[in-house]
């Protein structure tokens, strides 16, 4: 078979496999995920940073948006192909402002996700002055846990 025909065959297989369910691609991974789902559903975890989300949230997070890398703000992204990412982000911003009854002419909202450490750091630096404590923790001790100063 020529390399051109092999390439066409590989592309054809890729197109066919892209729509396969997890069970058809890797039933071991599917089994592990199902076991974890059952553990979460029927067990209890008292870990503040964990959530048990609805089926709708799982569907949204497991959507085609997972494939998209997006950096910047709506209408001012660094890469192309962000039309629907912008639409979704603007919808989320509008909903957040409505939820808290905030005037969009006065208020803005950032709905882009942060991991726990930078998010906590942002809150602590906004609320605390150096040497102040929250929950008995010295602010500078908290910073030292997450950041190294040179």
Secondary structure, DSSP 8 states (H G I E B T S, - for coil): --HHHHHHHHHHHHHHHTT--HHHH-HHHHHHHHHHHHHHHHS----TT-----HHHHHHHTSGGGG----EETTEESSS--HHHHHHHHHHHHHHHHHTT--TTT---------HHHHHHHHHHHH--TT-EETTEEHHHHHHHH----
